[in-house]
Amino acid sequence: MSRGSLDGLRVIDLTTQLSGPYSTMVLSDLGADVIKVEPPDGDAVRQQGPYHSQDVTRAFGGYFQSINRNKRSLVVDLKTEAGRDVLLRLVETADVLVENFRVGVMERLGVPYERLSEVNPRLVYAALRGFGDPRTGESPYSTWPSYDVVAQAMGGLMGITGPDVDHPTKVGPGVGDVFPGIFTAVAVLAALRHAERTGEGQFVDVSMYDSVVALCERIIYQHSYTGVVPKPQGNGNPQFCPFDLFPAADGFVTIAAPRDHQWDLLCRLIGRPELSADERYATNTARVRHAQDVRNLLSEWTRSRTVTQILDVLGGHVAVGPVHDAADLFHDQHVAARNMIVEMEHPGVPQPLAVVGRPMKFTRTPGPAPQRAPFLGEHGDEVLTSLGYTAAQISELHRVGAVGTQRDGGVESGRVTVG
């Protein structure tokens, strides 16, 4: 299989938690050599689980496995001079560095962007922070810590999500982390294109707050154009109808038929052709004004049928889909056909375990087969050797604690032993 479109690209990954590792995982999925540089105690996510009941090693849990596939791990203590020297030598060989520390951390460690860019002027340095970096626009919140829930709240997403105005609701998945991670990967690729043309690297800055504002794009133009402050509207849409969730006899389905010819077809399919001629429902504008009536009419039809029966009537004609849970995804034919659930080896577990697959598909550069996440420091000596360190120098780096490798189930004198 092709190594992917980014084969030959070296990425230094200094990230932790979800947003940064997700970004570098996207790059590794595309074939980049991602070297995850971890502190001596590792990325905190390693120990956050969940663990399989048969996992006797507990080197990492499902969370870490899901967002750190196809990466190599090198332990470096950046609080030591020798550790910083390792990073500088690594930067000399790299195309990209990604970090998601709070503002000022890299400066306090003595390895800010400015120093690293002197070592490698072609370096694309990406910073993913809660509120951005002062280099591109200083936020009054720049020193504040942030998590997904904070980004969702401040960026406007919770303000339009929920059953009603009194119950703003966080979106289930960590979009306040994942979406900025995707933006970071896109920004890195754009900066790499510039570096290829000019030989100039640059500082790339992505904010979790900014990213969620971008995700909520419609509320900005709605407020600017109309003066309205959009609020939560349950599962509906303020501009389209029908565009909602409907009860079935054994679950729920979503139906979207906002265009008038789609509405006309939907009415005929459910045996109510007269509704499309009713002036209250004939146009999308009219249906939006009578949205609750439309919900009631469609719910009356869906409620008396199973999900399967509804899909048999509407599937392939109008936009319709069942509400899946995780178990449903494991049995859905589309998910299987598109390889959106993949199995990988998990240390300490006798059988492979599943994580989400890659949504990006390529005909010529499909990318590497997914490989499990690394043990802490698993590739340390391998990476150091590639940087020109001798065996004696590597031993000295281990002795002084500048680099390290996993100890339990794992490492003696820099040699990884799984089991």
N, C-alpha and C positions, 0 to 999 in steps of 0.2 A: 504493500500500500504506500502511496505517496506520503512523504513526511509533512506535506501541507504547504500552503502558499508562503508561510513565513519561515520555512526551513532555512537554517543558517543565521537566523536572527537570535542574538543573545539578550535576554532580559534579566536584570537583577530585580528580584522581588523582595522588598523590605516590608511588605504589607502584613497586616494581621486582621483578625475578625472576618467580616464578610465582604465589604465593599471592595477593598483592594485585592484580596485573593480571587474574588470573582472576576475582576478585570484581567488579572494575569492568567487566570484559567482560560479566558477567551483567547488570549494570545497563544497559550500552550496548545489549545485545541486546533489552532491554525498552523501549528508546526514549530513555533518558536521554542528555543531552548531556554526554559524559565528556571533560573537558579534561585530557590527560596532561601534567602539569608535570614536565619532565625537567631534569636538570643539564646543563651545557654539553657534556659528553661522552655524554649520553644514558643511557637504561636499558642496563645492561650486557648484557641479553639480546639487544639489537639485533645484536650481533656474535658471537653464539654459534651461528649457523647452525641447521640445515643449509642450505646454499645449493644451488640448482639449478645444474646444470652450464652452463646458458646465461645465468646471471645476470651481466650485465656491470656492474650498478650496485652491488650488494651494500650497499644501504641498510639492509637487515635480512634475517634469514633466516626459515626456516619457523617456528621457535619463537616469535619475536616476532610474526609475522603471525597465528599461531594464537590468541593471547590478547589481541591489541590491536586487533581490528577495530572499526570504527565509532567510533573515538576521534579527537580532535583533539590535536595536539601543540604545546605551548608550552615553549620553553626559558627557564628562569629560574635565575639563579645566586643561591640563597638565602643565600650567604655574603656577599653585598653588601647594603648598606642599601637601595639602589634596587630590588634584586630582591625583598627582603622586602616593600617597599612595594607592588610589583606583586601579590604573593600576598595581602596584606591587602585590596587593592582587589578582587581576584578573589573573596575570601571574602565580601565584602559582597554579591555577586550570587549566591552559591552556596547550595544546599540541603544538600550533603553534601561532606565531605572524607574521603578514605581514605588512610592511610599505613601502611607496614609497616617502618618503621625500627626499630632497636634502641632500648631504653629510654633516654631522655635526649637523643636526637639533636635532636628538635624544640625542646627546651628550650635546648640549646646554640646553636641557630640563632636563638633569640630569638622563635620563633613557636609556643609551646606552645598546647595546647587552651584554656587559660584566657584567653590574649590573643585568640585567634581568636573565642572565644565572646563576648567583649566587643564585638568588631567586628560580629558577627552572632549574636545570642542564639538564633536559630532553627536555627543550624548543627548538623547531625548529624555528629559527628566520630568516625570509626571507626579504631581502631588494631588492626592484626593483627600479633601478635608471636609469637615462639617460645614464650614462657612467660607471656604476658599483661603487663598494665600494673599497676604498684603502686597505681594509683587504685582498682582494684576488688578487690585481693587480692594482696599482694606475695609472689611466689615466691622461694625461695632461689636459683632459677636465672634470675631476671628479667634479669640482665645478660648471660647466656650467648647466643652466637649459635646459630642453629638452621637446619637444612635438613630436607627431607622425610625422609631416612633416619633422622635423629635423632628426629623426631617419631614415626615409625613404631616405632622401637625403644622409646622411653620410654613411649609411649602404650599399649603392650601388643599392638600388631598383629603385630609380628615374633614375639612370644612364642607366638602361636597359629597361625603360618603357616610352612609348610615340610613336608618329608616325615616328619620325626620330631623328637623332643625334642632331638636333638644338632645339628640343622641349622635354626635359626631363619632365616627368609627374608623379605626385603623384598618387598612387593607391587610388581608391575611398574610401573604408573602412579604418578605422584607424588601419591598420595592424602593424604599428610601436608601437602601444599600446597593441592591442589584442594578437599578437604573443608573445611578452614578458610575457604577463599575463598567457598565456597557459604554457610557459616554467617554470614560477614560480610555477604554480600548480604542474607540473610534478616534479620539483626539491623538493618541499615540501614533496610530497609523497615518493620520494627516501630517503630523510633525515629522515622521520618518520619510514621507514623500518629499517634504521640503529639504530634509537633510541629504537625501539622495541627490537632489538637484543642485544644492548649493554647498554641501559639506558643513552646514551650520546646524548644530543642535539647538534646542531651546527648552525653556521652562513651560510645562503644560499644567494648567491649574483647573481642577474640577471640584465643584462644591456640591455636597449632598443637598443642601437647601436649594441652590440654583437648579439642580437636576429635577427636583420634585416640582418646582415652579414650571419648568419646561414640560413635565409630564402632564400638568394640569392646564395646558395651553388654552383651552377654551374659556376658562373663567376670566382670563385677562381681556380677551377681545369682547366677551359678553359684557363685562363691566364697563369697558371703555366705550363701546358702541351704544349701550342701552342704559347705563347707570345702575343696572341691576346687580345685586350681590348674590351670585349663585349659592344655593344651599343644598343640603342633602335631599334627594328625592327618591329614596329607596332604590329600587332596581330599574327605574325608568330613566328616560332621557328628556331633558327640558325642550329639545328641539325636534324629536322624532317620536312618532307613535303609529303603530305599536312597536315597542322596543323595550321588552320587559321580561320578567320572570313570571311563569304561570304554573299553578298547581296541577299535577296529574294525580291519578288515583293511587299511584305508588311512588311518587317522587315529584320532581319539578322539571320543567323545560323552559328554555328561553326561545322567544319568537321575535323576529325583527322583520317588519314589512313596511317601512316608512314611506317608500315611494308609492304613488297612487296606483300604478299598474300592479305592484306587488300586493297591495291591499286588496285590489279587485280579485286577483288570483286567490289570495287567502280566503276571502269571503266565499268564493265558489267552492274551494276545497272543503270547507267546513259545512257546506250546505246552507249558507246564508247569503246568497248573491244580492239580496235586497239591501244589505248594509252598505255596499259600495255606492249605491245610488242615493242613500240618505244624505241630505245636505250637512248633517252634523258630523258625518264621517267621510265624506267624498274626497276631501283633500287632507294632506298631512297637517296643514295649518289648522283646519277644522278639528281634526282628530286630537291634536295637542290641546286644544281648548276643552275637549271632552274626553281627556285621557282616562279618567276614572271609569267612565261609561264603557270605553273600549276595553279596558282591563276586565271589567265585569262580564262583558259579552264573551270575550275569548276564554275567560276562566270558567264560565259555565260549560263551554264545549270541552276544554282540556280536563276539567275536574272529573268528568265521567269516563275518562279513557286512561289506559295505562301509558307509560312513556313509550313503550314499543308501538302501541297502536297509533299514537300521535306521530311518531317518526314515520310509520308506514304511510300515513296520509300526506304529511307535509314534506318529508325528507326529499331533497333534490329539487323542490319546487320553490319554496321560500326558505329564508334563513331560519333554521331551527336547530336546537341542540339540547341534549340532556345535561343536567347538573351532575358532573362526575365527582366522586370522591377518589381517594388514592387507590383503593382496591379496584374501582372501575377502570382506572387508567392502565392497570396491569393486565386487563383483559380486553382492552379496546383494540380493534384491528388496525386502526390508523396509527396508533402509538407503536404497535409492533412493526408495521410496514415501514415506518419512518425512523425506526431505531431510536426512539425517544426515551427508552429505558434500556440501560446497558448494565451488564454484570461485570464486576471486577473482583479480583482476588482481594480478600481482606485478611491481613495477618491474624492468626489465632483462631480463625473460623474455617471449618473444613470445606465449606461450599462458598462459591462466589456470592456477593451481595450486590444489590442494584442501586444505581444512582441515576439521575436524569441524564439523558443523552444530549448531543449537540444539535441545536436547531438550524445551524448553517450547513448547507449541503453543497458540494462542489463536484462537478463531473470530471475535472482533470486533477485537482489537488484536494482529495477528500480529507487529508490529514492523517495523523497517526492514530493507531488503534488505542483506545483508552487504557492507560496503565494506572495502577493503584497510586495513591498518595505516598510520599516517601516517609520512611522513619526519620526521626529527628537526627540530622547530620549524616544521613545514610550515604550521601555522595561527597562528603567533605574532602577526603583524601584524593578522590578522583578529580574533583574540581581544582584543588590546590596543585596537583601535579600538572594539570593542563595549563596552569598559570606560570609554571616554571620553577615551583618550589621543589627542592630536593627532599629526599626521605628524611635526612637529618634536620632540615629546616622545619618540615612538617611535625616531626617529633617534638622539636623545641616549641613550636606554636601550641601543641597540645599540652606540653609541660607547664607553660606559663598561663594556660587558660584562655589564650586568645581565640582558639577554635576548639570545637568539641564535637562529640557524637553521643547518640543515645546510650544510656547505661542499662536500663532494664530491658531484658530480652534483646539486648542490643549491642553493647559496645565494650570492648576492652582494647585499650591502647590504639584507639582510632579504627579498629576493625569491627565492622557490623556483623553480629551473629544473630540471626533470627531464630527464635524458638523459645 
